């Protein structure tokens, strides 16, 4: 006598789980790792400017840069965790960051506060573009979770651009 299959009370685990194929894992991991390298670079640049800002609005800029650096640092961990969740591996060294990053650091001895604000505004604007491109790739593979994370990070990058632009107007 053949066993009858029980009627499911809810969707099966296979129906609920997003299961990326190897192409999706590769492309999403490559895309998110490039973002991770950009975030790492932007975090270090923002911390650099936090440590070295000077001038009449020192306190405001110093605190804003610290807040933005912390936000970027948190985003790095979120992106790295997402790469692992889809089955990829993340950045393993500074050399790996240097190979992947599209943003650049700034190791100039002296940078004016206005130049710091402008440079961070441009980098955050570029980052928002990179995040949008990554969002398109994730949605192409129906990776809703990664796309959702990227939407939040796009909003955060746009807010940083806004704050930096407004701070430039008052400088």
Residue, then its C-alpha position, 0 to 999 in steps of 0.5 A: x500500500x502506497x503511503x499518502x502524502x500528508x496535506x501541508x499546513x503551510x508552505x514547505x521549507x523549499x518554497x520559503x527559502x531563497x536558494x541561489x544558484x552558483x552564478x547568483x552566489x558568485x555575482x552577488x558575492x563579487x558585487x557585495x565584496x566591492x561594496x565592502x571594499x568601498x565601505x572600508x575605504x570610506x570608513x577609514x577616510x571618514x575616520x581620518x578626517x574625524x581625527x584631523x579636522x580643524x577650524x572654527x566649526x571643529x566640534x560640529x565636523x568632528x562629531x559628524x565625521x565620527x557619527x558617519x564613520x560609525x554608521x559606515x562601519x556598521x554597514x560593513x558588518x551587515x554587508x559582510x554577513x550578507x555575503x556569507x549568508x548567500x554562500x560567498x566569502x568576504x574580504x580577507x586582507x587590506x590587499x584585497x580591499x585595495x584590489x576591489x575598492x573603487x573609492x580612494x583614500x586621502x593621506x594628505x598631510x593637511x586637508x581643509x574642513x571644506x575640502x574634507x566635506x566636499x570629498x566625503x560628499x562626492x564619495x558618499x554620492x558615488x557609494x550611493x550609485x554603487x549601492x543602486x547598481x548592486x541593488x539591481x543585480x540582487x533584484x535580478x537574482x530575486x535576492x530580496x534580503x540583500x536588496x532590502x539591506x541595500x535600500x537602507x544603505x542607499x538611504x543612509x548614504x543619501x542622508x550623509x550626502x545631504x548633511x555634508x552638503x548642508x555643512x558645506x553651505x555654512x562653512 
